[in-house]
Amino acid sequence: MATAAKKTPKKAAASEAAAEPKLRIRVRAYEHTPRFTGLTSGGRIVGDPLGPDAHAVFVGGRIAIARGVAMPWIEVARFASDTYEFLNPGPVVRTARGPAELRFRIGARARVPIGRDLELAPEAALEDVERASFVPGARHINAMLRAVLVWRPS
């Protein structure tokens, strides 16, 4: 009669862990495009719009004007192209360093009533992208202009 070899608890745990596949996820910094899709609040993406290993500073204000409100803003964002690996179980490990993309943005929005139930909401923005698409020396200048007519029936 054949007998099965007994495994000690330590050896059994080690062989089970070795049999489990390891979860490895690689990530890079990202930004949602276009900016106004998904869940937004005041035209800004709810949650973290930049992704991992990215930083941004945004400053905006509201200024009352004769017929409405103006909302100027400025933003500087840095996106890294470093690559990370998430081990399960285990730490998050940087596996490669890459160039950073820098974005300098300036813009303004406004709300101007043009009738009892109508409002004009124009917006303009300018963006300078250094090391565009994480390519050293690459530069893009982007501009955006739009106007929205808002109807709020009373």
Helices and strands as residue ranges (DSSP letters): H 9-19, E 23-27, E 40-41, E 44-45, E 54-60, E 63-65, E 68-79, E 83-88, E 92-96, E 101-113, E 118-130, G 132-134, E 139-151
